[in-house]
Amino acid sequence: MSAPQTLTRTTCPYCGVGCGLLAGADGSIKGDPDHPANYGRLCSKGAALGQTIDLAGRLLAPQINGQEASWDETLGLMAETFSTAIRDHGPDSVAFYISGQLLTEDYYVANKLMKGFIGSANIDTNSRLCMASSVAGHKRAFGSDTVPGTYADLEEADLIVLVGSNLAWCHPVLHQRIAAAKTANPNMKVVNIDPRKTATTDLADHHLRIVPDGDTALFNGLLAHLADTGQLDDDYLKKHVTGRRPAITQARLGDPLESGLTEAELAQFYQLWAGTEKVVTVYSQGVNQSKCGTDKVNAILNCHLATGRIGKPGCGPFSVTGQPNAMGGREVGGLSNMLANHLDIENPDHRASVRGFWQSPTICTQPGLKAVDLFQACADGKIKALWVMSTNPAVSLPDADGVAAAIAKVPFVAVSDIMARTDTGDLADVLLPATGWGEKDGTVTNSERRISRQRAFLPPPGASRPDWKIICDLAARMGWAESFNFSSPAEVFAEYVALSGATQDFHRDLDLSIFADMDYAKLLPTQWPQNGTRFFADGGFFHGNGKARMLPVTAPAPIQRDAFTLNTGRNRDQWHTMSRSGKAPRLGAHLAEPYVEIHPVDATSLGLSAGDLLALRNRYGQAVLRALITDRSAPGQLFAPMHWTRQQSTSGCINTLTAPVVDPVSGQPASKCSPVAAQKFNAAWFGFAAALSPLRAAGAYGAVARSLTGWQGEYAGTETPENWQEFADDLLGLDNCQITELTDLNQRLTRLAFYQGDRLVGLFFASPEPVSLARSFAVSLIGTTTPPLQALAGRSGADQPDPGATVCACLNVGINTLRTAITAGATTVEGLGEATCAGTSCGSCKPELASLIAQHHIGMAAE
């Protein structure tokens, strides 16, 4: 009998929920039942982590100009280049762009090196793209970047307001916790405020479909209503808050109808909010990613401060962060406008204290460049040396083509990553192989201020090193070895905790003293300043007078434009630019190509039918995406996910279209409201391919993804190839194959099967119309000995039912299987789970199961 698999207690590397995991070196993944963030729950991405730990595509050795090099040679070149730039052009001529994927220890030493030893604050993070407006709003209102509540408030609330948050797809475990709480408390109400219908809408009692950027008008109207109906907490306001009168006066000047809602919808929401004592307002990217994101945040905070609904069980505003360690980065000063421990760069006493603790030769004296400005400085020639760590700005930043061009202009670019090929890495002079999740040790902080350990359960592959070690090795070569002489992440964490203690005289919220005597190796998930702590129920804010500030904010004028408005976001089963999640075959099976949601009215006006492609363009770039015709997006509004890179798609990098417009306070880009022109993409042909080996993205439209048997790809072009066999052979990249071709000259249909011996290793289908075939069935044949005529039929026989497109990624349950079960009588989500197992693992697909059941009932009623 084999020995039982050893499982390591660690933390998920995806969103800011910070779920605990039990992980094995063999790829086994379980939810940690003892972790207070998830209590054993997982989402589809977390459950599939075991499929992402292979070494395919990994960067395993340093590279200089595309050639493998030693660490000594590579770090020596970096140290010389950065030191020369600093000497010749000053410390602000160099920059780091880092990531919420880094662990706190990585973040800490990067911040220490740049701000305390190089002497510049030109270090920013991709967390700027997801939660900078929340940071700015917190600081304006509370005097510090403090998250007041805890996840337990979601179970204790009687009203949960979800604003700009598709929680079901972006933070699925929190969505599951709310769904369970709603079942346990039938009196709980959920309001979903979002321009789109989403999977989260299915949980809501009310969906308030505001116009883009209508949030401020809505919450200003709520504040005015609370004041006009005597719902303010006068005692709390008198003791703990300033700015009440100007904030309310400004709110009364606005028109809540500019939110896009009707008077009846507004009245119902305002009465519900005012009449419910325990209210939690959860907000995310729909609030933050806006040119007025900080004002939106303060409009929400104003309502909670005015009613004293903050810091009490079941009460408060709650920002849910996008990345696993966005909070840890905020805590150690990873943003260009912050110092470690929530201290301020502009405050000379704060600077002196941090510099004294670090015993550093210098300290930055002013905020550095925020993300969008940093890459503009690259374009302007001001940055002479750039280090990008664990992120892909050539895809994720707005005006992605402009950012790629800006990176290409920097004289020296280093990129630390786990993957050998990324859009950003392809622009680098130096590539540094970093260890990834499962291979490195450290800590992360989740959205409720809970610090958890990520623990290694795999050896470092090749010559890879942890990020903190790479940073310290560079610092040593630049002359600061003694100050970066850490031998383990535990030593880095201990210094970070000590710095927290050394700066407590400034009366800051970040108190890590609870960790001072903890055994790092055995550290349990723990909130700072201590477990269960909520802030501000009895005041104690961090402005000089100890009071919070309500801010007068003005709602932006409603958007008036002839063009479409493009909103970007995430898929349920993918993460950022898919360098990790894209490796998991079962995740790619759900939505395997870049798409754009468009309302049926707009689709009709553009002449679109199901399966057509839509071309989008504006002054920044262009994209071609599969049109998904749905009423989830309102007329005039489009929605597209941001995951696809130039590695996976020839025309699906959606951030080539997002405008580099930022919030003036936070510097966070506005990723939800870019104007675009749209028209049908008139393709001469469409294609679909499935293969055992990686496919190539090519043509006017090409998108590839991992499949359950290898790879699959969607294609389209404006000119029909003269020789389909040569064209398909180039896409599939197969050698020594026997090819069977079926051609219908009348309908211009071509089907090709590629065999090595009797094993089917590739399929290609081409048509002048969008290819109609059972894709999941075709994919399932790859690697089998299916005969050519059966393989090229494009559909299953009666003895081999086609499961259809995957809905439940965890258990690979297809839409046809689900529809069959519903027709047979499984007409509840629970019944459907019993019949097919769908939704019984992570539960992220339950909203889609409910939607399928609802569609069935509508169809039955129409008959």
Secondary structure, DSSP 8 states (H G I E B T S, - for coil): -------EEEE-SSSTT--EEEE-TTS-EEE-TT-TTTTT---HHHHTGGGG-S-TTB--S-EETTEE--HHHHHHHHHHHHHHHHHHH-GGGEEEEE-TTS-HHHHHHHHIIIIIII----EEEGGGGTTHHHHHHHHHHHSS------THHHHH-SEEEEES--HHHHSHHHHHHHHHHHHH-TT-EEEEE-SS--GGGGG-SEEE---TT-HHHHHHHHHHHHHHTT-S-HHHHHHHEE-HHHHHHHHHHS-GGGGS--HHHHHHHHHHHHT-SSEEEEE-HHHHSSTTHHHHHHHHHHHHHHHT-SSSTT-EEEE--SSTTHHHHHHTT-STT-BGGGB-TT-HHHHHHHHHHHT-S----S----HHHHHHHHHTT--SEEEEES--HHHHSSSHHHHHHHHHHSSEEEEEESBS--TTGGG-SEEEEB--TTT--EEEE-TTSEEEEE---S---TT-B-HHHHHHHHHIIIIITGGG--SSHHHHHHHHHHHHHHTGGG--S---GGGTTS-GGG---EESSSTT----TT---SSTTS-EE------------SSEEEEEE--SS--TT-TTGGG-HHHHTTS-S-EEEE-HHHHHHTT--TT-EEEEE-SS-EEEEEEEE-TTS-TTEEEEES---TTTBSS--GGGSS---B-TTT--B--S-EEEEEEE---SEEEEEEESS-----SSEEEEEE-SSSEEEEEEESS--S-HHHHHHHHHT--S-EEEEEEETTTTEEEEEEEETTEEEEEEEEESS---S-HHHHHHHTTS---HHHHTT-S--TTS----SEEETTTTEEHHHHHHHHHTT--SHHHHHHHH-TTSSS-TTHHHHHHHHHHHHHHHHH-
